[in-house]
């Protein structure tokens, strides 16, 4: 909701920039999507490695 209000203020102050932002936002989002997916995959890989290393310690602590 806050971003919509900021966009409305920008539209009132300078409508060409607001319309340009409205058009470019989906394009930028699509361009950045592979990097977000790559970051997600790397985060999952690190979580898997951490859980594999922590497995013996969890097994000992539960006994």
N, CA, C and O atoms as a Tinker XYZ file with bonds, in Angstrom:
   252  protein
     1  N      0.825000   -1.188000    0.000000    73     2
     2  CA     0.000000    0.000000    0.000000    64     1     3
     3  C      0.868000    1.250000    0.000000    63     2     4     5
     4  O      0.550000    2.245000   -0.651000    81     3
     5  N      1.969000    1.180000    0.742000    73     3     6
     6  CA     2.864000    2.336000    0.807000    64     5     7
     7  C      3.491000    2.616000   -0.554000    63     6     8     9
     8  O      3.638000    3.774000   -0.944000    81     7
     9  N      3.857000    1.570000   -1.272000    73     7    10
    10  CA     4.462000    1.784000   -2.591000    64     9    11
    11  C      3.457000    2.410000   -3.559000    63    10    12    13
    12  O      3.828000    3.216000   -4.413000    81    11
    13  N      2.192000    2.037000   -3.419000    73    11    14
    14  CA     1.172000    2.637000   -4.270000    64    13    15
    15  C      1.011000    4.127000   -3.958000    63    14    16    17
    16  O      0.854000    4.943000   -4.865000    81    15
    17  N      1.050000    4.469000   -2.687000    73    15    18
    18  CA     0.947000    5.882000   -2.309000    64    17    19
    19  C      2.148000    6.676000   -2.801000    63    18    20    21
    20  O      2.004000    7.807000   -3.264000    81    19
    21  N      3.326000    6.084000   -2.700000    73    19    22
    22  CA     4.529000    6.753000   -3.213000    64    21    23
    23  C      4.421000    6.933000   -4.719000    63    22    24    25
    24  O      4.808000    7.973000   -5.250000    81    23
    25  N      3.897000    5.923000   -5.410000    73    23    26
    26  CA     3.735000    6.049000   -6.853000    64    25    27
    27  C      2.722000    7.140000   -7.200000    63    26    28    29
    28  O      2.917000    7.883000   -8.162000    81    27
    29  N      1.642000    7.241000   -6.423000    73    27    30
    30  CA     0.652000    8.303000   -6.660000    64    29    31
    31  C      1.258000    9.688000   -6.452000    63    30    32    33
    32  O      0.983000   10.611000   -7.219000    81    31
    33  N      2.081000    9.831000   -5.417000    73    31    34
    34  CA     2.750000   11.111000   -5.183000    64    33    35
    35  C      3.684000   11.424000   -6.349000    63    34    36    37
    36  O      3.726000   12.557000   -6.829000    81    35
    37  N      4.429000   10.423000   -6.801000    73    35    38
    38  CA     5.306000   10.628000   -7.945000    64    37    39
    39  C      4.500000   10.966000   -9.193000    63    38    40    41
    40  O      4.928000   11.789000  -10.002000    81    39
    41  N      3.354000   10.345000   -9.354000    73    39    42
    42  CA     2.495000   10.619000  -10.509000    64    41    43
    43  C      1.983000   12.065000  -10.483000    63    42    44    45
    44  O      1.883000   12.713000  -11.525000    81    43
    45  N      1.664000   12.556000   -9.300000    73    43    46
    46  CA     1.184000   13.935000   -9.182000    64    45    47
    47  C      2.320000   14.920000   -9.437000    63    46    48    49
    48  O      2.123000   15.945000  -10.088000    81    47
    49  N      3.512000   14.606000   -8.921000    73    47    50
    50  CA     4.644000   15.526000   -9.062000    64    49    51
    51  C      5.215000   15.493000  -10.474000    63    50    52    53
    52  O      5.420000   16.535000  -11.095000    81    51
    53  N      5.469000   14.293000  -10.972000    73    51    54
    54  CA     6.107000   14.174000  -12.286000    64    53    55
    55  C      5.557000   12.931000  -12.983000    63    54    56    57
    56  O      6.097000   11.837000  -12.818000    81    55
    57  N      4.497000   13.094000  -13.752000    73    55    58
    58  CA     3.814000   11.946000  -14.325000    64    57    59
    59  C      4.612000   11.197000  -15.383000    63    58    60    61
    60  O      4.400000    9.991000  -15.511000    81    59
    61  N      5.530000   11.819000  -16.168000    73    59    62
    62  CA     6.276000   10.988000  -17.131000    64    61    63
    63  C      7.197000    9.972000  -16.453000    63    62    64    65
    64  O      7.330000    8.838000  -16.913000    81    63
    65  N      7.825000   10.386000  -15.366000    73    63    66
    66  CA     8.703000    9.441000  -14.651000    64    65    67
    67  C      7.877000    8.333000  -14.017000    63    66    68    69
    68  O      8.307000    7.179000  -13.993000    81    67
    69  N      6.699000    8.667000  -13.502000    73    67    70
    70  CA     5.837000    7.651000  -12.898000    64    69    71
    71  C      5.376000    6.638000  -13.942000    63    70    72    73
    72  O      5.352000    5.437000  -13.671000    81    71
    73  N      5.017000    7.105000  -15.111000    73    71    74
    74  CA     4.594000    6.169000  -16.171000    64    73    75
    75  C      5.768000    5.325000  -16.662000    63    74    76    77
    76  O      5.602000    4.142000  -16.958000    81    75
    77  N      6.942000    5.924000  -16.748000    73    75    78
    78  CA     8.130000    5.165000  -17.141000    64    77    79
    79  C      8.446000    4.085000  -16.107000    63    78    80    81
    80  O      8.794000    2.957000  -16.456000    81    79
    81  N      8.321000    4.448000  -14.826000    73    79    82
    82  CA     8.545000    3.458000  -13.773000    64    81    83
    83  C      7.510000    2.351000  -13.835000    63    82    84    85
    84  O      7.828000    1.185000  -13.602000    81    83
    85  N      6.291000    2.705000  -14.144000    73    83    86
    86  CA     5.224000    1.709000  -14.245000    64    85    87
    87  C      5.470000    0.734000  -15.388000    63    86    88    89
    88  O      5.134000   -0.445000  -15.282000    81    87
    89  N      6.049000    1.218000  -16.473000    73    87    90
    90  CA     6.339000    0.363000  -17.623000    64    89    91
    91  C      7.607000   -0.456000  -17.404000    63    90    92    93
    92  O      7.658000   -1.627000  -17.782000    81    91
    93  N      8.635000    0.147000  -16.795000    73    91    94
    94  CA     9.910000   -0.541000  -16.643000    64    93    95
    95  C      9.951000   -1.534000  -15.486000    63    94    96    97
    96  O     10.775000   -2.448000  -15.494000    81    95
    97  N      9.083000   -1.375000  -14.498000    73    95    98
    98  CA     9.125000   -2.256000  -13.326000    64    97    99
    99  C      8.972000   -3.736000  -13.691000    63    98   100   101
   100  O      9.771000   -4.545000  -13.220000    81    99
   101  N      7.985000   -4.131000  -14.506000    73    99   102
   102  CA     7.892000   -5.563000  -14.850000    64   101   103
   103  C      9.090000   -6.066000  -15.651000    63   102   104   105
   104  O      9.501000   -7.217000  -15.503000    81   103
   105  N      9.646000   -5.208000  -16.493000    73   103   106
   106  CA    10.807000   -5.619000  -17.296000    64   105   107
   107  C     12.014000   -5.859000  -16.397000    63   106   108   109
   108  O     12.717000   -6.857000  -16.554000    81   107
   109  N     12.254000   -4.957000  -15.466000    73   107   110
   110  CA    13.367000   -5.117000  -14.528000    64   109   111
   111  C     13.146000   -6.342000  -13.653000    63   110   112   113
   112  O     14.089000   -7.080000  -13.368000    81   111
   113  N     11.894000   -6.565000  -13.221000    73   111   114
   114  CA    11.584000   -7.729000  -12.400000    64   113   115
   115  C     11.892000   -9.021000  -13.157000    63   114   116   117
   116  O     12.452000   -9.956000  -12.585000    81   115
   117  N     11.531000   -9.077000  -14.438000    73   115   118
   118  CA    11.818000  -10.265000  -15.245000    64   117   119
   119  C     13.313000  -10.456000  -15.470000    63   118   120   121
   120  O     13.795000  -11.588000  -15.509000    81   119
   121  N     14.049000   -9.355000  -15.618000    73   119   122
   122  CA    15.495000   -9.471000  -15.796000    64   121   123
   123  C     16.188000   -9.956000  -14.525000    63   122   124   125
   124  O     17.186000  -10.672000  -14.604000    81   123
   125  N     15.679000   -9.581000  -13.370000    73   123   126
   126  CA    16.303000   -9.970000  -12.108000    64   125   127
   127  C     15.836000  -11.336000  -11.603000    63   126   128   129
   128  O     16.429000  -11.876000  -10.670000    81   127
   129  N     14.798000  -11.895000  -12.192000    73   127   130
   130  CA    14.251000  -13.173000  -11.737000    64   129   131
   131  C     15.275000  -14.317000  -11.763000    63   130   132   133
   132  O     15.316000  -15.082000  -10.800000    81   131
   133  N     16.098000  -14.479000  -12.801000    73   131   134
   134  CA    17.085000  -15.573000  -12.753000    64   133   135
   135  C     18.074000  -15.433000  -11.599000    63   134   136   137
   136  O     18.500000  -16.435000  -11.025000    81   135
   137  N     18.441000  -14.205000  -11.257000    73   135   138
   138  CA    19.370000  -14.012000  -10.148000    64   137   139
   139  C     18.715000  -14.357000   -8.814000    63   138   140   141
   140  O     19.377000  -14.877000   -7.916000    81   139
   141  N     17.426000  -14.075000   -8.677000    73   139   142
   142  CA    16.709000  -14.451000   -7.461000    64   141   143
   143  C     16.626000  -15.961000   -7.345000    63   142   144   145
   144  O     16.812000  -16.516000   -6.262000    81   143
   145  N     16.342000  -16.638000   -8.470000    73   143   146
   146  CA    16.271000  -18.097000   -8.453000    64   145   147
   147  C     17.634000  -18.718000   -8.154000    63   146   148   149
   148  O     17.724000  -19.717000   -7.442000    81   147
   149  N     18.686000  -18.125000   -8.699000    73   147   150
   150  CA    20.035000  -18.611000   -8.422000    64   149   151
   151  C     20.377000  -18.439000   -6.946000    63   150   152   153
   152  O     20.958000  -19.335000   -6.333000    81   151
   153  N     20.024000  -17.306000   -6.380000    73   151   154
   154  CA    20.262000  -17.082000   -4.951000    64   153   155
   155  C     19.496000  -18.071000   -4.099000    63   154   156   157
   156  O     20.011000  -18.551000   -3.089000    81   155
   157  N     18.274000  -18.381000   -4.493000    73   155   158
   158  CA    17.471000  -19.365000   -3.772000    64   157   159
   159  C     18.125000  -20.744000   -3.840000    63   158   160   161
   160  O     18.181000  -21.454000   -2.835000    81   159
   161  N     18.615000  -21.124000   -5.010000    73   159   162
   162  CA    19.264000  -22.432000   -5.170000    64   161   163
   163  C     20.553000  -22.511000   -4.356000    63   162   164   165
   164  O     20.836000  -23.546000   -3.752000    81   163
   165  N     21.327000  -21.446000   -4.332000    73   163   166
   166  CA    22.570000  -21.439000   -3.558000    64   165   167
   167  C     22.268000  -21.512000   -2.068000    63   166   168   169
   168  O     22.949000  -22.221000   -1.327000    81   167
   169  N     21.249000  -20.780000   -1.629000    73   167   170
   170  CA    20.866000  -20.830000   -0.220000    64   169   171
   171  C     20.437000  -22.231000    0.187000    63   170   172   173
   172  O     20.804000  -22.703000    1.264000    81   171
   173  N     19.663000  -22.903000   -0.664000    73   171   174
   174  CA    19.253000  -24.272000   -0.363000    64   173   175
   175  C     20.445000  -25.223000   -0.335000    63   174   176   177
   176  O     20.488000  -26.144000    0.480000    81   175
   177  N     21.407000  -25.001000   -1.221000    73   175   178
   178  CA    22.599000  -25.854000   -1.234000    64   177   179
   179  C     23.395000  -25.696000    0.054000    63   178   180   181
   180  O     23.852000  -26.684000    0.630000    81   179
   181  N     23.562000  -24.458000    0.506000    73   179   182
   182  CA    24.285000  -24.230000    1.761000    64   181   183
   183  C     23.537000  -24.811000    2.947000    63   182   184   185
   184  O     24.155000  -25.336000    3.873000    81   183
   185  N     22.203000  -24.722000    2.929000    73   183   186
   186  CA    21.415000  -25.329000    4.000000    64   185   187
   187  C     21.579000  -26.843000    4.011000    63   186   188   189
   188  O     21.663000  -27.448000    5.079000    81   187
   189  N     21.625000  -27.458000    2.835000    73   187   190
   190  CA    21.813000  -28.902000    2.761000    64   189   191
   191  C     23.172000  -29.309000    3.316000    63   190   192   193
   192  O     23.267000  -30.263000    4.089000    81   191
   193  N     24.219000  -28.597000    2.930000    73   191   194
   194  CA    25.565000  -28.918000    3.420000    64   193   195
   195  C     25.636000  -28.724000    4.931000    63   194   196   197
   196  O     26.209000  -29.554000    5.637000    81   195
   197  N     25.054000  -27.630000    5.435000    73   195   198
   198  CA    25.072000  -27.383000    6.880000    64   197   199
   199  C     24.321000  -28.481000    7.622000    63   198   200   201
   200  O     24.779000  -28.946000    8.665000    81   199
   201  N     23.174000  -28.899000    7.097000    73   199   202
   202  CA    22.408000  -29.948000    7.766000    64   201   203
   203  C     23.126000  -31.295000    7.725000    63   202   204   205
   204  O     23.020000  -32.084000    8.664000    81   203
   205  N     23.852000  -31.559000    6.648000    73   203   206
   206  CA    24.625000  -32.814000    6.584000    64   205   207
   207  C     25.728000  -32.805000    7.636000    63   206   208   209
   208  O     25.961000  -33.819000    8.294000    81   207
   209  N     26.414000  -31.666000    7.802000    73   207   210
   210  CA    27.470000  -31.584000    8.808000    64   209   211
   211  C     26.915000  -31.586000   10.237000    63   210   212   213
   212  O     27.574000  -32.077000   11.154000    81   211
   213  N     25.730000  -31.052000   10.429000    73   211   214
   214  CA    25.168000  -30.980000   11.775000    64   213   215
   215  C     24.429000  -32.251000   12.179000    63   214   216   217
   216  O     24.060000  -32.397000   13.344000    81   215
   217  N     24.206000  -33.169000   11.249000    73   215   218
   218  CA    23.458000  -34.381000   11.551000    64   217   219
   219  C     24.075000  -35.211000   12.678000    63   218   220   221
   220  O     23.336000  -35.639000   13.565000    81   219
   221  N     25.397000  -35.463000   12.694000    73   219   222
   222  CA    25.945000  -36.250000   13.815000    64   221   223
   223  C     25.758000  -35.560000   15.160000    63   222   224   225
   224  O     25.500000  -36.229000   16.161000    81   223
   225  N     25.882000  -34.250000   15.203000    73   223   226
   226  CA    25.724000  -33.532000   16.465000    64   225   227
   227  C     24.283000  -33.584000   16.952000    63   226   228   229
   228  O     24.032000  -33.683000   18.153000    81   227
   229  N     23.349000  -33.518000   16.031000    73   227   230
   230  CA    21.940000  -33.636000   16.429000    64   229   231
   231  C     21.641000  -35.031000   16.935000    63   230   232   233
   232  O     20.874000  -35.196000   17.884000    81   231
   233  N     22.241000  -36.044000   16.309000    73   231   234
   234  CA    22.001000  -37.425000   16.729000    64   233   235
   235  C     22.573000  -37.658000   18.127000    63   234   236   237
   236  O     21.961000  -38.356000   18.935000    81   235
   237  N     23.743000  -37.079000   18.420000    73   235   238
   238  CA    24.358000  -37.262000   19.740000    64   237   239
   239  C     23.574000  -36.489000   20.804000    63   238   240   241
   240  O     23.409000  -36.972000   21.924000    81   239
   241  N     23.101000  -35.313000   20.466000    73   239   242
   242  CA    22.412000  -34.496000   21.471000    64   241   243
   243  C     21.049000  -35.070000   21.845000    63   242   244   245
   244  O     20.543000  -34.758000   22.924000    81   243
   245  N     20.443000  -35.881000   21.012000    73   243   246
   246  CA    19.147000  -36.458000   21.325000    64   245   247
   247  C     19.257000  -37.726000   22.166000    63   246   248   249
   248  O     18.260000  -38.188000   22.722000    81   247
   249  N     20.431000  -38.279000   22.263000    73   247   250
   250  CA    20.586000  -39.542000   23.009000    64   249   251
   251  C     20.659000  -39.271000   24.483000    63   250   252
   252  O     20.790000  -40.204000   25.276000    81   251
